[in-house]
Amino acid sequence: MSESLHQDDQRRNGLLRSVKRAVIKLGTSTVTGSQGELSLERIEPTVHAIATLQANGRQVVLVSSGAVGLGRGWLGLHPSRLKDMVTKQACAAVGQSLLMEAYKRLFGAYDVKIAQVLLTEEDFSNWQRYSNLRRTMEKLIGFGVLPIVNENDTISTAELETVGKSPHSVAFSDNDRLAALVMSGLEADALILLTNVDGLLGEETSTKHKRTGSGNRPQVIP
């Protein structure tokens, strides 16, 4: 088993070294802490890594969650309030500016300019909107600007739907679907999901996520 995992790691590292354009996605649990604060201990190393990739000639698009959590924390709301979808959308509207302000400051330390891009899934299914999006993103990348993508949660709830009924239920996709659409739409070479989840989940229920494979290790599907 360990030899197989080592071979998988080597193959993955080899593929990543050849990547010219990558989409990197940060989930809510990576961006924010339990109280709705920005998790600098996790964000700062990621910002440094992305800045280094750009300095080495790689093209990067960042898809970042975290607006809802930051907005909830800034408004001083209890997590249970997020069970209401409109409240969650309002928190996203408040938190998005906080998120971009933080990224501007963090990336500014490396002289990396950023741009906010708020999208919905319809922006990829409508040809005219997709064409406009693709041209704008290509121009931003050509300028050396880092596009930071998030869902436009004030008009779309696709990435806000939750699994389970507890106050700590997580978003069904948490921008994973949006990141995949960005990766495909921009013809990127790799999609990198930074998360605290051990691996891909083979089955879901309303109360918990079940892992596949033997023992405590999830089955990771390449």
N, C-alpha and C positions, 0 to 999 in steps of 0.2 A: 504493500500500500504506500509506504513512504517513498519508495523508488518511483512509483507511478506519479505521485504528487510532485516529486522533484522534476520529473520529465515534463509534467504539465507546466510547472513554473518556468522551466527553461524555454519551452515553446512560447509561452505567453510573453516572456521578456524579450525573446527574439522578435516577435511580432510588434511589440511596442517600440522597439528601437527603430523600426522601419516606418513608423507612423509620421506622416507629414501634417495631417490635420486631425485634431482630436476634439471630441465633445466630452467635457468633464461635468458630471452632475453631482451636486452636493445636496444631501437630504436634510430634512428639518432637524433630525437628531444630531447631525454633524454641525449645523450652523448655529443652533440655539441650545441653551441650557434648560434645566427643568423649570426655572423661574421666568423664562422668556427673555433671557439676556443673551447677548452675542457670545458664543463660545470661542474666545480668542485662542485658547490653547489648541483648538482643532483647526481654526480658520487660518491663523498666521502661517503655519507650515505649508498649508495648501496654496496660499497666496504666493509664498516664496517659490514653491515648485512651479507654479504656472508662469511666474515672471521669468524663471530660469528657462523654461521651455520656449517662451517667446524670444528670449535673448539668444537662444540657440537656433532660431529660425523656424521653429514649429508654429503652426497656426492653431489657436485654441479658441473654443467657444465654451463659456461657462454657463451651465444651467443650474440655477440656485433656488432652492426652497428657503423657507425661514421667515417670510414676510408675516405670516399669520402669528407665529410665535412671538416675534419681536413686537408686533402690534398689540397683542394681548398683554405682554409685559409692560409696555409703555402706558397702556390704558388702565393697568392695574386690575384686570379682570381675572376671575377664578377660571381655571381650565374647563370647568363644567359648562361655562357659558358658550364654549365653542361647539356645543351640541346643536346650537341654532345656526343654520347655514348663513343667514343674513349677517349675524354677528361675526361669523368667521370671515365673511367677505369684507366687512367693515374693518376688521383687524388687519386683513391683508392690505387694504388701501392705506391704512396708517403705517403698517410695518414696511411696506415697499420702499418708502422714502428713507426710512431708517437703515434698511438693508443696503441701499445704494450709497448712502452717505458713508457707511462703514467701509464698503468696498472701495469707494473713491479714496478714502484716507489710507487704507491698507495698501492698495496697489500704487497709490501715488508715491509711496516710499521707494518704489522701484521704477518710477517714471513710466508706469504703464497707464495709458489712458483707457477709460472704460465707457461703454454705452449701454443704456437700458433698452431692452427689447421685450415687450410684453405681448404674448401670443396666445392664441387658442388653437384647438385642433382644426377648426375651420380654415385657418390661415394656410393649411397645407392641402385641404381638399378643394378649395376654390383656386382655379388655375391663375386668375389675374392677381389675386392676393399673394399666392405663392411666388409668382414671378416677381412682384414688387419686393417681397421679403427677400428672395434670393439675391436680387441685385443690390439691395441695401446691405445685406450681410457681407456680400463679397466686397463691396466698397469699404465697409468698416474694417474688414480683415486686411484689405490692401493698404489702408492707412495705418496699420499696426495697432488698431484699437481692439480691445478685448470686449466682444459682445457678451453681456450678461443677460441671460434669458430667464424669464419666469412666466407662469401663466397669468393672463389678465383675469384675476379672480373676481373683479367687480362685475364682469359680464359672463364669466364661465365658471362652472363648478366641477368640471370633469376631474380635476386633480384634487379636489377638496372632499370628495365623497369618502366616508370612513367605513372601516371594517369593525364591527362590534358596536356596543352601545355604552361602553364605559367612557368616563371623561378622558381616559388616556388612550382611546382608540386612535389608530394612526390612519392617515390618508390612504385611500385605496392604492393610489399610484405614487403620490408624493413627487410628481413631476417625472417619474420614470418613463411614462408614455410620451410625454412632451420631449424629453431628451432623446428618445429613440426617433421621433419624428424629425427633430433638428438634425440628428446624425445622418438620417437617410436623405433629408431634403438638401443638405449641404454636401452630400457625398463625402462625408468624413471617413477617415480610415479606421477610426476606433471610437467606441463609446465606453467611457470609464465611469462607473457608478461608485462613488465613495459613500459608504454606509456602515452602520454598526450591525447589520444583519450578516450572519455567518455565510450564507449561501443562498441560492435560489430555492424558493419554497415550492414543494411539489403538490401541496394541498392546503386549502384554507377552509376554516369554519368560522362561524360568527363569534366564537369565543376565544379561539387561539389558532396560531399557525402550527401546522404539523410538519415536521421535517421528514425527509425521506432518507433512505440509506440505513446502514447498520450503526449501532452504538449512538453516541451523541453527535456525531459529525454529519452535517447535512450533505445530501448528494448535490454537488455543484455541476450544473449542466453547461458545457462550454457554449 
